């Protein structure tokens, strides 16, 4: 996890490093991502949210802080 230094004028931001396990495309900056439980059991894989979320939003991991190429690691903000 990456924490920015706390100060009075800017809100606190927390980032984590994740793996884009979505095999068909990149995750773009600002796109919401969810944990990829069915495919990756390692705890770092994320993918784009499905149209029918069965977990009631509990699987949402955060928002991509940068474009993450398929199969590569990148930052998301939680």
Residue, then its C-alpha position, 0 to 999 in steps of 0.5 A: x500500500x502507498x499512503x500520501x503524507x497527511x496534511x490539512x489541505x488535501x484529503x488522504x489518498x491510499x493506493x494499492x498495487x494490483x494485477x489486471x486479470x481482464x484478458x481482453x483489454x486494458x483498465x483505463x484511468x478512472x475505471x472502477x475495478x473489482x476483485x477477480x475471485x473466480x480467476x485469480x485466488x492470489x488476492x491481487x487480480x482485478x477486473x472490470x465490474x460485471x453488468x450483474x454484480x451478485x456481491x452487492x458491491x462488496x467485491x469492488x476494489x477501487x478505481x484505476x489510478x492509471x491505465x493498466x495493460x492486460x496482464x500487468x501490474x498497476x495502481x488503484x485508489x481505494 
